[in-house]
């Protein structure tokens, strides 16, 4: 909503299931037509998914991505066949009319989470969920035949609980997740888009003079920009390593800034940002 004082965000009611389903269908149709006109994708009549054009199969990454989105095997003697799905549950015939998620043509749209401006912890959980890894190593296992069995976190409606892949096909699917160089992985739309005329009035930013400018966002102002987390806080947040707690007595420790700055690893403006290896024993590659 735009007023004389500037843009203001107003809460609105959640979309209904019918509105959500209609929106995701419109998105799927428009995106599909756009990619087809550009000659990048072609509609697969067999399963209504979008598959890569045959002439683009010379591109190794494009071929792997095309096989991945159509649930087909990309490499090996079974190339082109459907991936093996293990169904251990009975199909669910559930009513999805009251749910806040919709799917169509391989697209999914979720509108069941909302966060107020002051709910920073909830916003952080949402960001962590969005940026979570694509594969969970805890759900990976090997079969007696040497294939890779991946357990789904939530069974499909048809009862599928596991996906069985050959090791080479698993590597192909992981390679398909590698982003193309120079492509933004996070995109903003509407008033949050980079070139929108109202972005400067709706997003907190730093002014040209070096000060902090805040957007109204319906409250007529906002609190100042928070200071960035130090490397100790980041270690605790990402890896669960608390450098401020003694491993022997569980007492609290204090980081001596002068020593760190002398070693060139402090947090002041004169500190040198040296490259460091990952923390030993943190289980990064377990």
ChimeraX commands (.cxc) that place a marker at each C-alpha (Angstrom):
marker #1 position 0.00,0.00,0.00 radius 0.5
marker #1 position 1.37,3.40,-1.00 radius 0.5
marker #1 position 0.49,6.54,0.94 radius 0.5
marker #1 position 1.61,10.17,0.84 radius 0.5
marker #1 position 4.20,9.39,3.52 radius 0.5
marker #1 position 5.56,6.45,1.57 radius 0.5
marker #1 position 4.89,2.72,1.21 radius 0.5
marker #1 position 3.27,0.93,4.13 radius 0.5
marker #1 position 2.86,-2.82,4.59 radius 0.5
marker #1 position -0.57,-3.97,5.73 radius 0.5
marker #1 position -1.45,-7.50,6.88 radius 0.5
marker #1 position -3.88,-9.38,4.65 radius 0.5
marker #1 position -5.68,-12.66,5.05 radius 0.5
marker #1 position -4.02,-15.85,3.83 radius 0.5
marker #1 position -4.98,-17.06,0.34 radius 0.5
marker #1 position -7.48,-19.86,0.08 radius 0.5
marker #1 position -6.52,-23.29,-1.26 radius 0.5
marker #1 position -8.32,-22.58,-4.53 radius 0.5
marker #1 position -6.52,-19.26,-4.97 radius 0.5
marker #1 position -3.17,-20.88,-4.19 radius 0.5
marker #1 position -3.78,-23.71,-6.66 radius 0.5
marker #1 position -4.84,-21.31,-9.37 radius 0.5
marker #1 position -1.73,-19.18,-8.84 radius 0.5
marker #1 position 0.72,-22.08,-9.00 radius 0.5
marker #1 position -0.96,-23.40,-12.15 radius 0.5
marker #1 position -0.67,-19.98,-13.78 radius 0.5
marker #1 position 3.00,-19.77,-12.78 radius 0.5
marker #1 position 3.74,-23.22,-14.17 radius 0.5
marker #1 position 2.01,-22.47,-17.47 radius 0.5
marker #1 position 3.69,-19.07,-17.98 radius 0.5
marker #1 position 7.16,-20.26,-17.05 radius 0.5
marker #1 position 6.76,-23.33,-19.25 radius 0.5
marker #1 position 5.62,-21.31,-22.27 radius 0.5
marker #1 position 8.44,-18.80,-21.80 radius 0.5
marker #1 position 11.12,-21.51,-21.70 radius 0.5
marker #1 position 9.57,-23.31,-24.65 radius 0.5
marker #1 position 9.58,-20.13,-26.74 radius 0.5
marker #1 position 13.27,-19.70,-25.96 radius 0.5
marker #1 position 13.95,-23.24,-27.08 radius 0.5
marker #1 position 15.40,-24.25,-23.73 radius 0.5
marker #1 position 12.75,-26.72,-22.60 radius 0.5
marker #1 position 10.14,-28.88,-24.24 radius 0.5
marker #1 position 7.07,-30.44,-22.70 radius 0.5
marker #1 position 7.26,-34.17,-22.05 radius 0.5
marker #1 position 3.91,-35.63,-23.12 radius 0.5
marker #1 position 4.44,-38.83,-21.11 radius 0.5
marker #1 position 4.57,-37.28,-17.65 radius 0.5
marker #1 position 3.79,-33.58,-18.27 radius 0.5
marker #1 position 7.20,-32.56,-16.93 radius 0.5
marker #1 position 9.49,-30.23,-18.84 radius 0.5
marker #1 position 12.50,-31.94,-20.42 radius 0.5
marker #1 position 15.50,-30.43,-22.17 radius 0.5
marker #1 position 15.51,-30.14,-25.93 radius 0.5
marker #1 position 17.46,-32.97,-27.65 radius 0.5
marker #1 position 19.83,-30.55,-29.35 radius 0.5
marker #1 position 20.93,-29.25,-25.95 radius 0.5
marker #1 position 22.09,-32.66,-24.75 radius 0.5
marker #1 position 25.62,-31.79,-25.84 radius 0.5
marker #1 position 25.78,-29.57,-22.78 radius 0.5
marker #1 position 26.84,-31.96,-20.01 radius 0.5
marker #1 position 25.29,-29.99,-17.17 radius 0.5
marker #1 position 22.08,-29.35,-19.10 radius 0.5
marker #1 position 21.72,-33.09,-19.77 radius 0.5
marker #1 position 22.15,-33.91,-16.08 radius 0.5
marker #1 position 19.62,-31.27,-15.08 radius 0.5
marker #1 position 17.11,-32.54,-17.64 radius 0.5
marker #1 position 17.39,-36.09,-16.34 radius 0.5
marker #1 position 17.05,-34.92,-12.76 radius 0.5
marker #1 position 13.82,-32.93,-13.20 radius 0.5
marker #1 position 12.19,-35.80,-15.14 radius 0.5
marker #1 position 13.21,-38.47,-12.57 radius 0.5
marker #1 position 15.28,-40.33,-15.14 radius 0.5
marker #1 position 18.69,-41.99,-14.94 radius 0.5
marker #1 position 21.31,-39.74,-16.51 radius 0.5
marker #1 position 24.31,-42.05,-16.93 radius 0.5
marker #1 position 25.15,-45.71,-17.17 radius 0.5
marker #1 position 23.65,-48.68,-18.97 radius 0.5
marker #1 position 20.13,-47.71,-17.81 radius 0.5
marker #1 position 20.35,-44.16,-19.12 radius 0.5
marker #1 position 16.94,-42.68,-19.92 radius 0.5
marker #1 position 14.94,-45.01,-17.70 radius 0.5
marker #1 position 12.88,-43.87,-14.78 radius 0.5
marker #1 position 14.60,-43.88,-11.39 radius 0.5
marker #1 position 13.59,-46.75,-9.13 radius 0.5
marker #1 position 11.10,-45.66,-6.48 radius 0.5
marker #1 position 10.40,-47.90,-3.50 radius 0.5
marker #1 position 6.80,-47.79,-2.28 radius 0.5
marker #1 position 6.39,-49.24,1.21 radius 0.5
marker #1 position 3.17,-47.46,2.19 radius 0.5
marker #1 position -0.34,-47.43,0.80 radius 0.5
marker #1 position -1.31,-44.43,-1.35 radius 0.5
marker #1 position -2.93,-41.58,0.57 radius 0.5
marker #1 position -6.25,-40.27,-0.66 radius 0.5
marker #1 position -6.29,-37.14,1.46 radius 0.5
marker #1 position -8.25,-33.95,1.10 radius 0.5
marker #1 position -5.84,-31.07,0.36 radius 0.5
marker #1 position -8.53,-28.40,0.27 radius 0.5
marker #1 position -7.53,-26.93,3.64 radius 0.5
marker #1 position -3.77,-27.00,3.16 radius 0.5
marker #1 position -1.59,-23.96,2.52 radius 0.5
marker #1 position 0.48,-25.57,-0.26 radius 0.5
marker #1 position -0.24,-26.29,-3.91 radius 0.5
marker #1 position 1.56,-28.14,-6.69 radius 0.5
marker #1 position 1.30,-28.16,-10.46 radius 0.5
marker #1 position 3.58,-29.41,-13.22 radius 0.5
marker #1 position 6.61,-29.79,-10.97 radius 0.5
marker #1 position 6.09,-26.39,-9.33 radius 0.5
marker #1 position 5.16,-26.03,-5.68 radius 0.5
marker #1 position 3.91,-22.98,-3.81 radius 0.5
marker #1 position 3.68,-22.66,-0.04 radius 0.5
marker #1 position 1.89,-19.88,1.82 radius 0.5
marker #1 position 1.64,-21.27,5.33 radius 0.5
marker #1 position 4.35,-19.27,7.10 radius 0.5
marker #1 position 4.29,-15.59,8.00 radius 0.5
marker #1 position 6.69,-13.61,10.17 radius 0.5
marker #1 position 6.13,-10.24,11.78 radius 0.5
marker #1 position 8.82,-7.58,11.50 radius 0.5
marker #1 position 9.98,-8.17,15.09 radius 0.5
marker #1 position 9.98,-11.99,14.92 radius 0.5
marker #1 position 13.67,-12.30,14.14 radius 0.5
marker #1 position 14.01,-15.84,15.54 radius 0.5
marker #1 position 11.15,-17.07,13.36 radius 0.5
marker #1 position 12.63,-15.36,10.33 radius 0.5
marker #1 position 15.99,-17.01,11.04 radius 0.5
marker #1 position 14.36,-20.46,11.21 radius 0.5
marker #1 position 12.66,-19.79,7.89 radius 0.5
marker #1 position 15.95,-18.72,6.28 radius 0.5
marker #1 position 17.70,-21.80,7.67 radius 0.5
marker #1 position 14.96,-23.99,6.21 radius 0.5
marker #1 position 15.24,-22.38,2.78 radius 0.5
marker #1 position 19.05,-22.62,2.73 radius 0.5
marker #1 position 19.24,-26.19,4.06 radius 0.5
marker #1 position 21.36,-28.70,2.09 radius 0.5
marker #1 position 19.64,-30.52,-0.74 radius 0.5
marker #1 position 20.69,-33.95,0.56 radius 0.5
marker #1 position 20.65,-35.28,4.12 radius 0.5
marker #1 position 23.53,-37.67,4.75 radius 0.5
marker #1 position 21.62,-39.22,7.66 radius 0.5
marker #1 position 19.04,-40.62,5.24 radius 0.5
marker #1 position 21.61,-42.13,2.86 radius 0.5
marker #1 position 22.46,-45.83,3.04 radius 0.5
marker #1 position 23.79,-48.64,0.84 radius 0.5
marker #1 position 21.81,-51.66,-0.30 radius 0.5
marker #1 position 23.17,-55.19,-0.41 radius 0.5
marker #1 position 23.71,-54.73,-4.17 radius 0.5
marker #1 position 25.87,-51.63,-3.64 radius 0.5
marker #1 position 23.25,-49.10,-4.74 radius 0.5
marker #1 position 22.39,-45.94,-2.81 radius 0.5
marker #1 position 19.09,-45.86,-0.94 radius 0.5
marker #1 position 17.76,-42.44,0.02 radius 0.5
marker #1 position 14.90,-42.24,2.51 radius 0.5
marker #1 position 12.45,-39.43,1.89 radius 0.5
marker #1 position 11.71,-37.17,4.83 radius 0.5
marker #1 position 8.01,-37.19,3.97 radius 0.5
marker #1 position 6.53,-40.07,1.93 radius 0.5
marker #1 position 4.90,-39.19,-1.36 radius 0.5
marker #1 position 1.15,-39.46,-1.67 radius 0.5
marker #1 position 1.55,-42.62,-3.77 radius 0.5
marker #1 position 3.36,-44.35,-0.88 radius 0.5
marker #1 position 6.94,-43.81,-2.09 radius 0.5
marker #1 position 9.35,-43.77,0.85 radius 0.5
marker #1 position 12.76,-44.42,-0.76 radius 0.5
marker #1 position 14.64,-43.70,-3.98 radius 0.5
marker #1 position 17.20,-46.26,-5.18 radius 0.5
marker #1 position 20.09,-44.89,-7.24 radius 0.5
marker #1 position 23.27,-46.31,-8.66 radius 0.5
marker #1 position 26.38,-44.55,-7.29 radius 0.5
marker #1 position 27.11,-42.96,-10.68 radius 0.5
marker #1 position 23.55,-41.67,-10.98 radius 0.5
marker #1 position 23.75,-40.20,-7.48 radius 0.5
marker #1 position 26.86,-38.25,-8.51 radius 0.5
marker #1 position 25.04,-37.07,-11.63 radius 0.5
marker #1 position 22.14,-35.76,-9.55 radius 0.5
marker #1 position 24.50,-33.99,-7.18 radius 0.5
marker #1 position 26.29,-32.40,-10.14 radius 0.5
marker #1 position 22.94,-31.15,-11.43 radius 0.5
marker #1 position 22.60,-29.12,-8.23 radius 0.5
marker #1 position 25.82,-27.20,-8.84 radius 0.5
marker #1 position 24.80,-23.61,-9.66 radius 0.5
marker #1 position 25.96,-22.03,-12.89 radius 0.5
marker #1 position 28.73,-19.44,-12.29 radius 0.5
marker #1 position 27.47,-15.88,-12.05 radius 0.5
marker #1 position 23.83,-16.79,-11.37 radius 0.5
marker #1 position 22.12,-15.32,-8.32 radius 0.5
marker #1 position 20.73,-18.01,-6.03 radius 0.5
marker #1 position 18.46,-15.61,-4.12 radius 0.5
marker #1 position 15.97,-13.53,-6.08 radius 0.5
marker #1 position 13.68,-10.75,-4.87 radius 0.5
marker #1 position 10.43,-9.70,-6.51 radius 0.5
marker #1 position 7.91,-6.91,-6.22 radius 0.5
marker #1 position 9.01,-3.90,-4.17 radius 0.5
marker #1 position 12.03,-5.93,-3.00 radius 0.5
marker #1 position 13.37,-6.33,-6.54 radius 0.5
marker #1 position 16.77,-4.62,-7.12 radius 0.5
marker #1 position 15.50,-2.05,-9.63 radius 0.5
marker #1 position 12.05,-1.36,-8.20 radius 0.5
marker #1 position 11.39,2.33,-7.62 radius 0.5
marker #1 position 10.19,1.76,-4.04 radius 0.5
marker #1 position 12.99,-0.55,-2.91 radius 0.5
marker #1 position 14.95,2.25,-1.23 radius 0.5
marker #1 position 11.86,3.13,0.84 radius 0.5
marker #1 position 11.01,-0.43,1.88 radius 0.5
marker #1 position 14.40,-2.03,2.60 radius 0.5
marker #1 position 16.85,-0.96,5.26 radius 0.5
marker #1 position 20.07,0.29,3.77 radius 0.5
marker #1 position 23.10,2.41,4.40 radius 0.5
marker #1 position 23.01,5.96,3.10 radius 0.5
marker #1 position 25.66,7.45,0.85 radius 0.5
marker #1 position 27.07,9.45,3.79 radius 0.5
marker #1 position 27.77,6.26,5.67 radius 0.5
marker #1 position 24.85,6.56,8.07 radius 0.5
marker #1 position 22.01,4.13,8.52 radius 0.5
marker #1 position 18.72,4.74,6.77 radius 0.5
marker #1 position 15.63,2.76,7.70 radius 0.5
marker #1 position 12.36,2.14,5.92 radius 0.5
marker #1 position 8.94,2.91,7.32 radius 0.5
marker #1 position 7.48,-0.58,6.84 radius 0.5
marker #1 position 4.29,0.60,8.44 radius 0.5
marker #1 position 5.85,1.69,11.73 radius 0.5
marker #1 position 7.14,5.12,10.74 radius 0.5
marker #1 position 10.75,4.11,11.14 radius 0.5
marker #1 position 12.89,1.24,12.36 radius 0.5
marker #1 position 15.70,0.41,14.65 radius 0.5
marker #1 position 19.28,0.94,13.57 radius 0.5
marker #1 position 21.22,-1.62,11.63 radius 0.5
marker #1 position 22.51,-4.39,13.84 radius 0.5
marker #1 position 26.24,-4.88,14.13 radius 0.5
marker #1 position 27.50,-7.95,12.24 radius 0.5
marker #1 position 28.26,-11.08,14.23 radius 0.5
marker #1 position 31.85,-11.72,15.20 radius 0.5
marker #1 position 33.71,-14.85,14.14 radius 0.5
marker #1 position 33.13,-16.39,17.57 radius 0.5
marker #1 position 29.36,-15.98,17.26 radius 0.5
marker #1 position 29.44,-17.42,13.76 radius 0.5
marker #1 position 31.34,-20.49,14.93 radius 0.5
marker #1 position 28.69,-21.08,17.58 radius 0.5
marker #1 position 25.80,-20.43,15.21 radius 0.5
marker #1 position 27.00,-22.57,12.29 radius 0.5
marker #1 position 29.11,-25.34,13.85 radius 0.5
marker #1 position 27.90,-25.34,17.45 radius 0.5
marker #1 position 31.40,-24.49,18.75 radius 0.5
marker #1 position 31.34,-22.17,21.75 radius 0.5
marker #1 position 34.79,-20.67,22.14 radius 0.5
marker #1 position 33.66,-18.71,25.20 radius 0.5
marker #1 position 33.11,-21.84,27.30 radius 0.5
marker #1 position 35.93,-23.86,28.88 radius 0.5
marker #1 position 35.83,-27.55,27.96 radius 0.5
marker #1 position 37.20,-28.55,31.40 radius 0.5
marker #1 position 35.25,-26.52,33.92 radius 0.5
marker #1 position 32.41,-25.18,31.69 radius 0.5
marker #1 position 33.35,-21.66,32.83 radius 0.5
marker #1 position 33.10,-18.61,30.65 radius 0.5
marker #1 position 36.16,-17.39,28.75 radius 0.5
marker #1 position 37.00,-13.94,27.48 radius 0.5
marker #1 position 38.59,-13.20,24.12 radius 0.5
marker #1 position 41.56,-10.85,24.50 radius 0.5
marker #1 position 41.27,-8.49,21.56 radius 0.5
marker #1 position 44.80,-7.09,21.79 radius 0.5
marker #1 position 46.37,-10.52,21.31 radius 0.5
marker #1 position 44.12,-11.28,18.33 radius 0.5
marker #1 position 44.90,-7.97,16.69 radius 0.5
marker #1 position 48.62,-8.52,17.25 radius 0.5
marker #1 position 48.32,-11.87,15.47 radius 0.5
marker #1 position 46.37,-10.27,12.63 radius 0.5
marker #1 position 43.14,-12.22,13.25 radius 0.5
marker #1 position 41.17,-9.68,15.25 radius 0.5
marker #1 position 37.93,-8.00,14.30 radius 0.5
marker #1 position 39.13,-4.41,14.10 radius 0.5
marker #1 position 39.50,-2.47,10.84 radius 0.5
marker #1 position 43.25,-3.04,10.89 radius 0.5
marker #1 position 42.92,-6.82,11.19 radius 0.5
marker #1 position 43.99,-9.04,8.35 radius 0.5
marker #1 position 41.34,-11.43,7.10 radius 0.5
marker #1 position 43.32,-14.62,6.71 radius 0.5
marker #1 position 41.93,-17.77,5.13 radius 0.5
marker #1 position 41.42,-20.56,7.64 radius 0.5
marker #1 position 40.62,-24.22,7.34 radius 0.5
marker #1 position 37.43,-25.60,8.80 radius 0.5
marker #1 position 37.42,-26.53,12.49 radius 0.5
marker #1 position 38.90,-29.94,13.16 radius 0.5
marker #1 position 36.49,-32.61,14.30 radius 0.5
marker #1 position 33.40,-30.59,13.43 radius 0.5
marker #1 position 31.99,-33.40,11.29 radius 0.5
marker #1 position 31.85,-31.37,8.09 radius 0.5
marker #1 position 32.65,-34.34,5.89 radius 0.5
marker #1 position 31.39,-37.19,8.08 radius 0.5
marker link #1:1,2 radius 0.2
marker link #1:2,3 radius 0.2
marker link #1:3,4 radius 0.2
marker link #1:4,5 radius 0.2
marker link #1:5,6 radius 0.2
marker link #1:6,7 radius 0.2
marker link #1:7,8 radius 0.2
marker link #1:8,9 radius 0.2
marker link #1:9,10 radius 0.2
marker link #1:10,11 radius 0.2
marker link #1:11,12 radius 0.2
marker link #1:12,13 radius 0.2
marker link #1:13,14 radius 0.2
marker link #1:14,15 radius 0.2
marker link #1:15,16 radius 0.2
marker link #1:16,17 radius 0.2
marker link #1:17,18 radius 0.2
marker link #1:18,19 radius 0.2
marker link #1:19,20 radius 0.2
marker link #1:20,21 radius 0.2
marker link #1:21,22 radius 0.2
marker link #1:22,23 radius 0.2
marker link #1:23,24 radius 0.2
marker link #1:24,25 radius 0.2
marker link #1:25,26 radius 0.2
marker link #1:26,27 radius 0.2
marker link #1:27,28 radius 0.2
marker link #1:28,29 radius 0.2
marker link #1:29,30 radius 0.2
marker link #1:30,31 radius 0.2
marker link #1:31,32 radius 0.2
marker link #1:32,33 radius 0.2
marker link #1:33,34 radius 0.2
marker link #1:34,35 radius 0.2
marker link #1:35,36 radius 0.2
marker link #1:36,37 radius 0.2
marker link #1:37,38 radius 0.2
marker link #1:38,39 radius 0.2
marker link #1:39,40 radius 0.2
marker link #1:40,41 radius 0.2
marker link #1:41,42 radius 0.2
marker link #1:42,43 radius 0.2
marker link #1:43,44 radius 0.2
marker link #1:44,45 radius 0.2
marker link #1:45,46 radius 0.2
marker link #1:46,47 radius 0.2
marker link #1:47,48 radius 0.2
marker link #1:48,49 radius 0.2
marker link #1:49,50 radius 0.2
marker link #1:50,51 radius 0.2
marker link #1:51,52 radius 0.2
marker link #1:52,53 radius 0.2
marker link #1:53,54 radius 0.2
marker link #1:54,55 radius 0.2
marker link #1:55,56 radius 0.2
marker link #1:56,57 radius 0.2
marker link #1:57,58 radius 0.2
marker link #1:58,59 radius 0.2
marker link #1:59,60 radius 0.2
marker link #1:60,61 radius 0.2
marker link #1:61,62 radius 0.2
marker link #1:62,63 radius 0.2
marker link #1:63,64 radius 0.2
marker link #1:64,65 radius 0.2
marker link #1:65,66 radius 0.2
marker link #1:66,67 radius 0.2
marker link #1:67,68 radius 0.2
marker link #1:68,69 radius 0.2
marker link #1:69,70 radius 0.2
marker link #1:70,71 radius 0.2
marker link #1:71,72 radius 0.2
marker link #1:72,73 radius 0.2
marker link #1:73,74 radius 0.2
marker link #1:74,75 radius 0.2
marker link #1:75,76 radius 0.2
marker link #1:76,77 radius 0.2
marker link #1:77,78 radius 0.2
marker link #1:78,79 radius 0.2
marker link #1:79,80 radius 0.2
marker link #1:80,81 radius 0.2
marker link #1:81,82 radius 0.2
marker link #1:82,83 radius 0.2
marker link #1:83,84 radius 0.2
marker link #1:84,85 radius 0.2
marker link #1:85,86 radius 0.2
marker link #1:86,87 radius 0.2
marker link #1:87,88 radius 0.2
marker link #1:88,89 radius 0.2
marker link #1:89,90 radius 0.2
marker link #1:90,91 radius 0.2
marker link #1:91,92 radius 0.2
marker link #1:92,93 radius 0.2
marker link #1:93,94 radius 0.2
marker link #1:94,95 radius 0.2
marker link #1:95,96 radius 0.2
marker link #1:96,97 radius 0.2
marker link #1:97,98 radius 0.2
marker link #1:98,99 radius 0.2
marker link #1:99,100 radius 0.2
marker link #1:100,101 radius 0.2
marker link #1:101,102 radius 0.2
marker link #1:102,103 radius 0.2
marker link #1:103,104 radius 0.2
marker link #1:104,105 radius 0.2
marker link #1:105,106 radius 0.2
marker link #1:106,107 radius 0.2
marker link #1:107,108 radius 0.2
marker link #1:108,109 radius 0.2
marker link #1:109,110 radius 0.2
marker link #1:110,111 radius 0.2
marker link #1:111,112 radius 0.2
marker link #1:112,113 radius 0.2
marker link #1:113,114 radius 0.2
marker link #1:114,115 radius 0.2
marker link #1:115,116 radius 0.2
marker link #1:116,117 radius 0.2
marker link #1:117,118 radius 0.2
marker link #1:118,119 radius 0.2
marker link #1:119,120 radius 0.2
marker link #1:120,121 radius 0.2
marker link #1:121,122 radius 0.2
marker link #1:122,123 radius 0.2
marker link #1:123,124 radius 0.2
marker link #1:124,125 radius 0.2
marker link #1:125,126 radius 0.2
marker link #1:126,127 radius 0.2
marker link #1:127,128 radius 0.2
marker link #1:128,129 radius 0.2
marker link #1:129,130 radius 0.2
marker link #1:130,131 radius 0.2
marker link #1:131,132 radius 0.2
marker link #1:132,133 radius 0.2
marker link #1:133,134 radius 0.2
marker link #1:134,135 radius 0.2
marker link #1:135,136 radius 0.2
marker link #1:136,137 radius 0.2
marker link #1:137,138 radius 0.2
marker link #1:138,139 radius 0.2
marker link #1:139,140 radius 0.2
marker link #1:140,141 radius 0.2
marker link #1:141,142 radius 0.2
marker link #1:142,143 radius 0.2
marker link #1:143,144 radius 0.2
marker link #1:144,145 radius 0.2
marker link #1:145,146 radius 0.2
marker link #1:146,147 radius 0.2
marker link #1:147,148 radius 0.2
marker link #1:148,149 radius 0.2
marker link #1:149,150 radius 0.2
marker link #1:150,151 radius 0.2
marker link #1:151,152 radius 0.2
marker link #1:152,153 radius 0.2
marker link #1:153,154 radius 0.2
marker link #1:154,155 radius 0.2
marker link #1:155,156 radius 0.2
marker link #1:156,157 radius 0.2
marker link #1:157,158 radius 0.2
marker link #1:158,159 radius 0.2
marker link #1:159,160 radius 0.2
marker link #1:160,161 radius 0.2
marker link #1:161,162 radius 0.2
marker link #1:162,163 radius 0.2
marker link #1:163,164 radius 0.2
marker link #1:164,165 radius 0.2
marker link #1:165,166 radius 0.2
marker link #1:166,167 radius 0.2
marker link #1:167,168 radius 0.2
marker link #1:168,169 radius 0.2
marker link #1:169,170 radius 0.2
marker link #1:170,171 radius 0.2
marker link #1:171,172 radius 0.2
marker link #1:172,173 radius 0.2
marker link #1:173,174 radius 0.2
marker link #1:174,175 radius 0.2
marker link #1:175,176 radius 0.2
marker link #1:176,177 radius 0.2
marker link #1:177,178 radius 0.2
marker link #1:178,179 radius 0.2
marker link #1:179,180 radius 0.2
marker link #1:180,181 radius 0.2
marker link #1:181,182 radius 0.2
marker link #1:182,183 radius 0.2
marker link #1:183,184 radius 0.2
marker link #1:184,185 radius 0.2
marker link #1:185,186 radius 0.2
marker link #1:186,187 radius 0.2
marker link #1:187,188 radius 0.2
marker link #1:188,189 radius 0.2
marker link #1:189,190 radius 0.2
marker link #1:190,191 radius 0.2
marker link #1:191,192 radius 0.2
marker link #1:192,193 radius 0.2
marker link #1:193,194 radius 0.2
marker link #1:194,195 radius 0.2
marker link #1:195,196 radius 0.2
marker link #1:196,197 radius 0.2
marker link #1:197,198 radius 0.2
marker link #1:198,199 radius 0.2
marker link #1:199,200 radius 0.2
marker link #1:200,201 radius 0.2
marker link #1:201,202 radius 0.2
marker link #1:202,203 radius 0.2
marker link #1:203,204 radius 0.2
marker link #1:204,205 radius 0.2
marker link #1:205,206 radius 0.2
marker link #1:206,207 radius 0.2
marker link #1:207,208 radius 0.2
marker link #1:208,209 radius 0.2
marker link #1:209,210 radius 0.2
marker link #1:210,211 radius 0.2
marker link #1:211,212 radius 0.2
marker link #1:212,213 radius 0.2
marker link #1:213,214 radius 0.2
marker link #1:214,215 radius 0.2
marker link #1:215,216 radius 0.2
marker link #1:216,217 radius 0.2
marker link #1:217,218 radius 0.2
marker link #1:218,219 radius 0.2
marker link #1:219,220 radius 0.2
marker link #1:220,221 radius 0.2
marker link #1:221,222 radius 0.2
marker link #1:222,223 radius 0.2
marker link #1:223,224 radius 0.2
marker link #1:224,225 radius 0.2
marker link #1:225,226 radius 0.2
marker link #1:226,227 radius 0.2
marker link #1:227,228 radius 0.2
marker link #1:228,229 radius 0.2
marker link #1:229,230 radius 0.2
marker link #1:230,231 radius 0.2
marker link #1:231,232 radius 0.2
marker link #1:232,233 radius 0.2
marker link #1:233,234 radius 0.2
marker link #1:234,235 radius 0.2
marker link #1:235,236 radius 0.2
marker link #1:236,237 radius 0.2
marker link #1:237,238 radius 0.2
marker link #1:238,239 radius 0.2
marker link #1:239,240 radius 0.2
marker link #1:240,241 radius 0.2
marker link #1:241,242 radius 0.2
marker link #1:242,243 radius 0.2
marker link #1:243,244 radius 0.2
marker link #1:244,245 radius 0.2
marker link #1:245,246 radius 0.2
marker link #1:246,247 radius 0.2
marker link #1:247,248 radius 0.2
marker link #1:248,249 radius 0.2
marker link #1:249,250 radius 0.2
marker link #1:250,251 radius 0.2
marker link #1:251,252 radius 0.2
marker link #1:252,253 radius 0.2
marker link #1:253,254 radius 0.2
marker link #1:254,255 radius 0.2
marker link #1:255,256 radius 0.2
marker link #1:256,257 radius 0.2
marker link #1:257,258 radius 0.2
marker link #1:258,259 radius 0.2
marker link #1:259,260 radius 0.2
marker link #1:260,261 radius 0.2
marker link #1:261,262 radius 0.2
marker link #1:262,263 radius 0.2
marker link #1:263,264 radius 0.2
marker link #1:264,265 radius 0.2
marker link #1:265,266 radius 0.2
marker link #1:266,267 radius 0.2
marker link #1:267,268 radius 0.2
marker link #1:268,269 radius 0.2
marker link #1:269,270 radius 0.2
marker link #1:270,271 radius 0.2
marker link #1:271,272 radius 0.2
marker link #1:272,273 radius 0.2
marker link #1:273,274 radius 0.2
marker link #1:274,275 radius 0.2
marker link #1:275,276 radius 0.2
marker link #1:276,277 radius 0.2
marker link #1:277,278 radius 0.2
marker link #1:278,279 radius 0.2
marker link #1:279,280 radius 0.2
marker link #1:280,281 radius 0.2
marker link #1:281,282 radius 0.2
marker link #1:282,283 radius 0.2
marker link #1:283,284 radius 0.2
marker link #1:284,285 radius 0.2
marker link #1:285,286 radius 0.2
view
